[in-house]
Amino acid sequence: MKYRNFHKGGFGIDCLKELFDKATQRTGSIVSVAAAADHHVLEAASAAKERGIADFVLFGDLGKINEIASQHQINICGMEISDEPDNLEACRKAVALVAEGKANALMKGLVDTSVIMKAALDREHGIRTDRKLSHISVFELTTYHKLLFVTDAAINIAPDLQGKKEIVENAVAALYNLGIARPKTALLAAKEKPDDKMPVTLEYVELVKMAASGELSGCVLDGPFALDNAVSKESAEIKGIDSPVAGDADLLVCPDIEAGNILYKSLAFLAGAKNGGVVVGAKRPIILTSRADSSESKLISIVLGVLF
């Protein structure tokens, strides 16, 4: 993939409304939903369909789907429903629709992540590729001047140097699809200087070298950064950090799943950020939301799935 050559990085996206506007301009998107008998999933799907973002094919228990829609007054008219009470079989059928090219994205409903991912990663019938899977989330914060993306908060537990490189590549390709040509990418750690006692900071030095040599392309990448240096120009200036990424990051790269998960949930539950997330690296995006996510969060995730 070729990227436009912006010396100091592409422009970010100000707000979620811009993503919604982009999604409504893309017609013909279809999302395949596995185990769709869930209040928030149906509510998000209905809202997305009404906005012209996507159409949906629902796989799940027909009786429960209709009962939930009726109970919560959710409009599912016009959605194709495949009656499949068994969650495993619903996942297989939902994945098959995507694998056959009849849907643009796969969405998780009321089913364990392990079940849908097993179906998605099936070597014969799934949608796996030779790329590493990784999770990308987006946050709209009142305390930050543009949308903030985070990777990886859900899939990779403790990625090594090569794993981190692939996670960055996945995220850069995904953000390119949103119109962010060279995202400013901050490699997060507990401090902003390399430290032998913190091996991840040494890995970050190697990633920065890869970016400088062109081995890791398509982004303006720097680090290690403590979180404050990545999102606060004032903090970066106080610490004497001179980087186009400092205080203006589009993408935050977390060192491991613990840091990513804590950051994700802190932004969502303490900072009140509007958010959504998608798994990339498969043939098509996987909208892998949590059962605790709101309808709004699931809707934002659908938008990302359509755009990625």
N, C-alpha and C positions, 0 to 999 in steps of 0.2 A: 504494500500500500504506500502511495506517495502522499506526502503532506506539504502544505504550503509552508514556505520558509519565513516565518516570523522570527526576527532576531531575539525578541524578548518574550515570545509566547503569544498565543492567540488570545482573543478576548473571551472572557467567561460569559456565563448566562446569569442575568440579574435575578430572575424569579421563576417559580414554577409555572406561572401563566405562559411564559415563553415556550416551555416544553409542551404544555397543553395545546397551544396554538400550532406548534409544529406537528403534533400528533393528529390534530383534526384535518390538517392539510394532506395527510397521507391516507388515501382511500383504499379500501379493499383488504384491510388487515383482519385476520381471523385468529382468535385465541382459543386454544383447546384446553378445557378445564377438567382436571381429574378430581373425582369425588366432590362434586359441586354442591352438595347439600349443606351449605354453610351460609348463615345469614349475611356476614360481612362480604363474603365472596360474591354472592348474588347481588348484593346492593352495589358493590363496586362495578360488577359487570353491567348491570342495568344503567348506571350512571355513565359508563364509558360508551355504551351503545347509544344512549340518548344524545351524547355529545358528538357522535359520529367518529369516535376514536377507533372503534373496532366492533366486529361482530363476534359472537361466541358460539361454540359448540360445547354443550354441557354433558359430561359423562358422570352418572351417579344414580342414586335411588330416585326414580321419578316421583314416587309418592311423597318422599321427604322434601324433594326440591319444590314441588307444588305447594306442599303444606307450609314450608318456610316462606315462600313468596306470598302466599295468601295471608299468613299471620302478620307479616311485616309490611304488607302492601307494596311489594317489590314488583315492578313491571318486567316480566321476562318474555313478553310476547315477541315473537319473531326469532327467538333463540332456538336453535336445534337442540333437542334433548335426546340423548341415548340412554335408555333405562338400563343401568348396570349397578345393582345393589352391592356387589362385591368390590371392595376398594382396590384390591390388587388388579382385578380385571379392568376396572375403570381406568386405572393408571396405564395399563398396557394399551388400551384402546385410545386413550388420549395421546399417548406418545406416538402410536402408530399413525395417527392423523397428521402429526407434525413431520414424522419421518417420511411420509408419502408426499410431502409438499403441499398438503391441503390446509395447513394452518401455519401462521407465522411465529407463534410463540406457544409455549406450554405453561399452564398455570396450575399451581397446587391448590387444592381445596381442603376439605376436612380429612386429612390423611397424614400419617407420619412422614416426615421428610425421607426417611430411609426407604420407604415403600416406593415413593414416586421416583427417587433417584435411582433405585435399583432398576426400575423399568426404563428410565431415560438412558442409563448407561449400559443396557444390555447390548452385548457386542453384535448380535445378529439383528435385533429388531429395534434398537434404541437410536439415540441421536448423538452419540459420543463422537468425538474426533480425536486426533492425536494431540490436541491442545489441552493444557491444564484448565480445569474449571476454576472459576473464582467468582466472588460476590462483589458487586458494586452497589453502593447505596448513595442516595442524594438527600441533602438536607437544605431546607429553607429556614434560615435563622434571622431573627430581628436584629441580632448583634453582629451580623457579617454582611458585607456589601454585595455578595453574589452567592449563587448556589455553591455548595460545598459537597464534593464527592469523597467517599471513603471506601477503601479496599484494603484488606479482605476481612470482613467481620463474621463470616459464617461457614466457610468451606475448608480452607487450608489451616491446619492446626499450627504447625511450626515450619513454614517453608524455608528451604535452604537458599543459597545465593541464586541458583538457577530458577528455583521456584518463585522467588521474589521478582526476578527479571520477567518471567512469564506472566505473573500477576500484573505487573506494570504494563506490559504489552497488551494484555487483554483490556485493561482499563483505558489505555490511550486509544485503542481502536474503537472502543465503545463511545468515548467522548467525541472522537472525530465524527461519528455518526450523528452526534447532536449539534455539530457545527463548531466545536472547540478544536481548532486545528492543531495547536501545540499547547496542551494544558500544562500549566505550571504545577509541577508535581513535587511534593514535599515528602521526604523519607523520615518518618517519625521515630524518635527514640526518647530516652529520658534526659538527654543532654545534646548539645549542638556540636560537640567536638568528639573525634574518634577516641576511643578508650579501650585498651586491651582487656579490661575487665567487663566490657560490654561488647561481646562479639558482633552483635547486630550492627554496631556503628562501623566496624571494619568492613562488613559486607556492603554497607551503604557507600563507603569509599570506593569499593570496586564497581558498584552500579554507576556511580557518578563518572568513573573512568570509562565505563562502557558507553555512556551517553556522549561523552566528549569525543570518543573515537568513532561514533556512528554505529556501534554494535547494538545499541539500544536507542532507537530513533523515534521521532514523532512527538517529543515532549521537551519541555525545559525542566530538567530534573536536577535537584540539589538535596543535600543532606549530609550528615544527620541534622535534624531539627528537633528541638523540643516543641511541643504543641504551640506554646505561646509565640515562638519565633515564626512559625509557619503562618499564623493567622493574625498577628498583630505587628504592624510596621513599627509602632512605638517600642515594643519589646525588642524587636530586631535592632533598631537603632541604638537603644540603650546598651545592648550587648555587642555593638559594633559589627553586626552581620550585614555584609554587602552582597545581596543576591536578588535577582529579579523575582525569585519565588517567595522570599521572606515577606510575610505580612499580606501576601496576595495569592495564596495557593488556590488552585482549582481542585486539586486532588491530593488527598492525604493517604499515604501508604503506611499501613500499620505493620509492626514487626512480627506479630503473631495473632492468633485468634483471640487470645485473652484480651490483649490491648484493643483489638478491633471491636470485639463484642462490648467491652466496657464503654468505649468511646461512642459506639452506636447508641447504646441504651441511655447513656448520659445525655446525649443530644436530644434523644426522643422523649425521655421521661422527665428529665430535670430541666432542660432548656426549652422544652415544648416545641421542638422543631418539627415542621411538617416533613415527612420522609417517605421514601420507598426504596425498594431494592430488587435486584435481578441477578441471576447467575448467568455468566457468559462463558464462552469457551466450548459449548456444544454447537451442534449445527444450527440451532435456533435458541434464542433466549429462554431461560426458565424463570418464570415469575414465582419465586420461592418465598412466599410470605409466611410469617408466624401466625399461629392461631390467635395470638394476643393482639395482632395488628388491627387497627381500626379500618373501617370501610374506606376512609380517605387515604390511608397509607396504602391499601391494596389498589386503589384507583391510581395513585401516583406510580405504583409498581407496574401496573398495566401500561401506563404511558411510556415508561422506560422500556418495557418489553417491546412495544410497538416501534419505538424509535431506534433501539439497539439492533 
